[in-house]
Amino acid sequence: MAFTGKIIGKLALVVDDQKSVRQVLSRILKNSKLEVVEAASGMEAVLAISNHAFDIIFMDLNMPEISGEDSMKTIIDMHPNAKIIVYSAFEDPSAKERLEQLGVAAILEKPASSFDIIETVKRVIGGAEKT
């Protein structure tokens, strides 16, 4: 049995302050049959988490107001089993170590290929449709 690359019935939250990044990432995820909700800030992400049960969360680190890292701490406090994939440019060399200590599910550095994004999702949440 082979994976088709389709991930059916999963809900993803995409958090990034750059609209173009949200749109591209959302399109990649929707093409693999995920349902997607977008948030333009860490505060929007925290509000979305309080209203929906997401299977996976893509989080940028570098955002105004509340950083992705601070947002993740709040989200993890609310939902300790949250599956968060950090999708960000890394300016701070110690950030990856801090994120691993927080318990993020995966770290992807921008820009990542569509293939790498979907393979990471499948690894983190599984649920790929088999043929």
C-alpha positions in Angstrom: 0.0 0.0 0.0 1.3 3.4 -0.9 0.4 6.8 0.5 -1.4 9.1 -2.0 -0.3 12.3 -0.2 -3.9 13.1 0.8 -4.7 13.6 4.4 -8.4 13.5 4.9 -10.5 15.0 7.6 -7.8 16.8 9.5 -8.0 20.5 10.7 -5.0 22.7 10.5 -4.3 26.2 11.9 -1.8 28.3 9.9 -0.3 31.2 11.9 1.8 33.8 10.2 1.7 37.6 10.1 2.6 37.6 6.4 -0.6 37.0 4.3 1.4 35.6 1.4 3.0 32.9 3.6 -0.4 32.0 5.1 -1.9 31.7 1.6 0.8 29.5 0.1 0.9 27.2 3.1 -2.9 27.0 3.2 -3.0 26.1 -0.5 -0.4 23.3 0.0 -2.4 21.9 2.9 -5.7 22.2 1.2 -4.3 20.4 -1.9 -3.7 17.5 0.5 -7.3 17.6 1.6 -6.7 19.2 5.0 -9.2 21.8 6.2 -7.4 25.0 7.1 -8.0 28.0 9.3 -5.7 31.0 9.1 -4.6 33.3 11.9 -2.6 36.5 11.3 -1.2 36.8 14.8 -0.3 34.9 18.0 -3.4 36.4 19.6 -5.7 35.2 16.8 -4.1 31.8 17.2 -4.9 31.6 20.9 -8.5 32.7 20.2 -8.8 30.1 17.4 -7.5 27.4 19.7 -10.2 28.2 22.3 -12.9 27.7 19.6 -11.6 24.7 17.6 -9.8 21.4 18.1 -7.0 21.5 15.6 -5.1 18.4 14.6 -2.0 20.4 13.7 -0.8 23.9 14.1 1.8 25.7 11.8 3.4 28.5 13.8 5.7 31.3 12.7 8.0 32.6 15.4 8.6 36.2 14.3 5.3 38.1 14.7 4.4 41.4 16.2 2.6 41.8 19.5 2.9 38.2 20.8 5.7 36.1 19.4 5.1 32.6 18.1 7.1 31.2 20.9 4.9 33.0 23.6 1.8 31.9 21.7 2.9 28.3 21.7 3.5 28.4 25.5 -0.1 29.6 26.0 -1.5 27.0 23.5 0.5 24.2 25.1 -0.8 25.3 28.6 -4.4 25.1 27.1 -3.8 21.9 25.1 -0.8 20.0 26.3 -1.1 17.5 23.4 -1.2 20.2 20.7 0.8 19.1 17.7 2.7 22.2 16.6 5.0 22.5 13.6 7.2 25.6 13.8 7.5 27.1 10.3 9.8 30.0 10.5 13.1 31.7 9.5 15.5 31.2 12.3 17.6 34.3 13.3 18.4 33.0 16.8 20.6 29.9 16.9 19.3 28.9 20.3 15.7 29.0 19.2 15.6 25.4 17.9 16.8 24.1 21.3 14.2 26.1 23.2 11.5 24.9 20.9 12.4 21.3 21.3 12.3 21.8 25.1 8.8 23.3 24.7 7.8 20.1 23.0 7.0 21.1 19.5 6.3 18.2 17.1 8.5 19.4 14.3 10.6 22.3 13.0 10.6 23.4 9.4 12.8 26.3 8.2 11.4 28.7 5.7 11.2 28.2 2.8 10.3 24.5 2.8 9.2 22.6 -0.3 5.6 21.3 -0.6 6.9 17.8 -0.3 8.7 18.5 3.0 5.6 20.3 4.4 3.3 17.4 3.6 5.8 14.7 4.7 6.2 16.5 8.0 2.4 16.7 8.5 2.1 12.9 7.7 4.8 12.1 10.2 3.3 14.3 12.9 -0.3 13.4 12.6 -0.5 10.5 10.2 -3.8 9.8 8.7 -2.7 9.7 5.1 -5.1 7.8 2.9 -3.8 4.5 1.7 -4.4 3.0 -1.7 
